[in-house]
Amino acid sequence: MNPPQNVSLVISERPGFRAGIRALFDGYRYLFRTPDIWPLAIVPIIVALILAVVFGVGSVQGALWLVAKYMTSDEPSVYFTIALVIVKILAVLVALAVALFLAFALGKPLSGPVLERIVRRVSTELGAPAWPAPTLAQDIFRSLQSSVVALVFTAPILVPLVAIGIIVPPAAVITTPLQFIVTAMGAAWDFCDYPLSIRGTPVSDRIEFVRRNKRAVMGFGMGLGLLLLLPCSLLVVLPAGVIGAAHLAVVLERWEAGERQRLSSASAQ
């Protein structure tokens, strides 16, 4: 399947929030409409599924243990029992979200060579310039580096939020949605950074690129957050996510290249 050059990539203003959401769902659309890419896509799906089960069981057990340890009462009342049930439910939801984030964060480098082939194909079809094929070690290292950067930014926020939700149970009503938002934003960085990292783009340049296009990345993250409402869609989020991220990267790079050309032409006049 080799679609014609996408004229929608030529736009007059910097892609923003809606472009980020649209790119994610474009990834799903491309995946479902391209059967010959499914043999590649199944590999990261299986890897992420295995990791999700392992991390899910461990994180849920750990979350319930923490709740049982810190939420105790010598004379539990009806209100305490209700609060305990609510906190347990919230703790399980957060634990599952963190487990999914870790599964996808580690599933990406473990599936690096396959995902790189998918991104290369999508980028080529969109007219992006080719990049030198990385070695297996480079592929895995770059994917892992992208995930580590996401963890560095999200962990200092997630850990205090989780601690506050456990130590001050009523605060879980506020901290839990915040944890989902932070997790979604971390995953958005992880995905959107991937097409740049596998090309060998330095970390500082990738961070600056995401900073310049933060609204689009936030939209991508919001799309990931919406997918949490459809758990079945998460089964294919790894291949679909990198496809959507590759599409978004091409859109953003093409806009920035056009903007530089316009500024250069304006200054020359």
C-alpha positions in Angstrom: 0.0 0.0 0.0 1.7 3.2 -1.2 -0.6 6.2 -0.9 0.0 9.3 -2.8 1.8 12.2 -1.1 -0.5 13.6 1.6 -1.5 17.1 0.6 -2.9 17.6 4.1 0.7 17.8 5.3 1.0 21.2 3.6 -0.5 23.6 6.2 -0.3 27.3 6.8 0.0 27.4 10.6 1.9 25.4 13.2 0.1 22.1 13.9 -1.5 22.3 17.4 -3.6 20.3 19.8 -6.0 18.9 17.3 -3.3 17.8 15.0 -1.8 15.8 17.8 -5.0 14.0 18.5 -5.6 13.4 14.8 -2.1 12.0 14.3 -2.7 9.3 16.9 -5.9 8.2 15.4 -4.4 8.4 11.9 -1.9 5.8 13.2 -4.8 3.4 14.1 -6.4 4.1 10.7 -3.2 3.3 8.8 -2.6 0.1 10.8 -6.1 -1.2 10.3 -6.1 -0.4 6.6 -2.7 -1.9 5.9 -2.9 -5.7 6.3 0.6 -6.4 5.0 2.1 -4.5 8.0 0.3 -6.7 10.5 3.0 -9.4 10.7 5.4 -6.7 11.9 2.8 -5.1 14.2 2.0 -8.3 16.0 5.5 -8.5 17.5 5.4 -5.4 19.7 1.8 -6.2 20.6 2.8 -9.6 22.0 5.8 -8.1 23.8 3.8 -5.3 25.4 1.0 -7.8 26.4 3.4 -10.0 28.3 5.0 -7.1 30.0 1.6 -5.6 30.9 0.5 -8.8 32.6 3.8 -9.1 34.6 3.8 -5.4 35.6 0.0 -5.4 36.1 0.0 -8.2 38.6 3.0 -6.8 40.5 1.8 -3.2 40.6 -1.8 -4.1 41.7 -0.5 -6.4 44.5 1.9 -3.6 45.6 -0.8 -0.9 45.5 -3.2 -3.0 47.6 -0.4 -3.8 50.1 0.4 -0.1 50.5 -3.3 0.7 51.1 -3.7 -2.1 53.6 -0.5 -0.9 55.4 -1.3 2.8 55.7 -5.1 2.8 55.8 -5.9 1.1 59.1 -8.4 1.8 61.9 -9.0 0.1 65.3 -12.7 0.8 65.0 -13.6 1.0 61.3 -16.8 2.9 60.7 -19.1 2.7 57.7 -17.5 5.9 56.3 -14.0 4.4 56.7 -15.0 1.2 55.0 -16.5 3.2 52.1 -13.4 5.3 51.9 -11.2 2.2 52.0 -13.1 0.7 49.0 -12.8 3.9 47.0 -9.1 4.2 47.7 -8.5 0.6 46.7 -10.3 1.1 43.4 -8.3 4.3 42.7 -5.1 2.5 43.7 -5.8 -0.4 41.3 -6.6 2.0 38.5 -3.4 4.0 39.0 -1.3 0.8 39.4 -2.7 -0.5 36.1 -2.0 2.8 34.3 1.6 2.8 35.6 1.9 -0.9 34.6 0.8 -0.1 31.1 3.1 2.8 30.8 6.1 0.7 31.9 5.0 -2.1 29.6 4.9 0.2 26.6 8.1 2.0 27.7 10.1 -1.2 27.8 8.2 -2.9 25.0 9.3 -0.3 22.6 13.1 -0.9 23.0 12.6 -4.6 23.1 10.6 -4.4 19.8 13.0 -1.7 18.5 14.1 -3.3 15.2 10.5 -4.1 14.2 9.1 -0.7 15.1 12.0 1.0 13.3 10.9 -0.8 10.1 7.3 0.3 10.6 8.4 3.9 11.1 10.7 3.9 8.2 8.0 2.6 5.9 5.4 5.2 7.1 7.9 8.1 6.9 8.9 7.0 3.4 5.3 6.9 2.2 4.8 10.4 3.6 7.8 11.7 1.7 10.3 12.1 4.6 14.0 11.8 3.7 15.6 8.4 4.5 18.1 7.9 7.3 20.9 5.4 7.6 19.8 2.0 8.9 20.9 1.7 12.5 22.6 -1.5 13.9 20.6 -3.7 16.3 22.4 -2.3 19.3 21.8 1.3 18.2 18.2 0.6 17.6 17.6 -0.8 21.0 19.7 1.8 22.8 17.9 4.7 21.1 14.5 3.3 21.9 15.6 2.7 25.5 17.0 6.2 25.7 13.7 7.7 24.6 11.8 5.8 27.3 14.3 6.7 30.0 13.9 10.4 29.2 10.1 10.0 29.6 10.6 8.4 32.9 13.0 11.1 34.1 10.4 13.7 33.4 7.4 11.8 34.8 8.7 9.9 37.8 9.5 13.0 40.0 5.8 14.0 39.5 4.2 10.6 39.7 5.9 9.4 42.9 4.8 12.4 45.1 1.2 12.1 43.7 1.0 8.4 44.5 2.4 9.1 48.0 0.0 11.8 48.7 -2.9 9.7 47.5 -1.9 6.9 49.9 -1.0 9.0 52.9 -4.0 11.4 52.5 -6.7 9.2 51.1 -9.3 11.9 50.4 -6.7 13.6 48.2 -6.9 10.6 45.8 -9.9 12.2 44.2 -7.5 14.9 42.9 -4.2 13.1 42.6 -5.6 10.2 40.6 -6.7 12.2 37.6 -3.4 14.1 37.8 -1.5 10.8 37.7 -3.4 9.7 34.6 -2.6 13.1 32.9 1.1 12.8 33.8 1.2 9.2 32.6 -0.5 10.1 29.3 1.9 13.1 28.8 4.9 10.8 29.5 3.6 8.3 27.0 3.1 11.1 24.5 6.7 12.2 24.8 7.8 8.5 24.5 5.9 8.0 21.3 6.6 11.4 19.7 10.3 11.3 20.5 10.7 7.8 19.0 10.8 8.8 15.3 13.4 11.4 16.1 15.5 9.2 18.3 15.9 6.3 15.8 17.3 8.8 13.3 20.1 9.6 15.8 18.9 13.1 16.6 20.6 14.3 19.8 18.5 14.4 23.0 18.8 18.1 23.4 17.5 18.7 19.8 14.6 16.3 20.5 13.6 18.0 23.7 13.7 21.4 22.0 11.6 20.0 19.1 9.0 18.8 21.6 9.1 22.1 23.4 8.4 24.0 20.2 5.5 21.7 19.4 4.2 21.1 22.9 0.6 21.7 22.0 0.7 19.0 19.4 2.4 16.6 21.8 -0.2 17.4 24.5 -2.9 16.6 21.9 -1.3 13.3 21.2 -1.2 12.7 25.0 -4.9 13.6 25.3 -5.6 11.0 22.6 -3.8 8.4 24.6 -5.8 9.4 27.6 -9.0 8.9 25.7 -7.9 5.5 24.7 -7.8 4.5 28.3 -11.6 4.6 28.1 -11.4 1.8 25.4 -9.0 -0.8 27.0 -9.3 -3.0 23.9 -7.6 -0.3 21.8 -4.5 -0.4 24.0 -3.7 -3.8 22.6 -2.4 -2.2 19.4 -1.3 1.1 20.8 2.4 0.4 20.4 2.5 -0.1 16.7 -0.4 2.4 16.1 1.2 4.9 18.4 4.6 4.9 16.6 2.8 5.2 13.3 0.8 8.2 14.5 4.0 9.7 16.0 5.9 9.2 12.7 3.0 11.0 10.9 3.0 13.8 13.4 6.8 14.2 13.2 6.7 14.5 9.4 3.8 17.1 9.7 5.7 19.2 12.2 9.1 19.0 10.4 7.5 19.9 7.1 5.8 22.9 8.7 9.0 24.1 10.3 10.9 23.7 7.1 8.3 25.7 5.2 8.3 28.4 7.9 12.1 28.7 7.7 11.8 29.0 3.9 9.2 31.7 4.2 11.2 33.7 6.8 14.3 33.4 4.6 12.4 34.6 1.5 10.9 37.5 3.5 14.3 38.6 4.8 15.8 38.5 1.3 13.2 40.9 0.0 
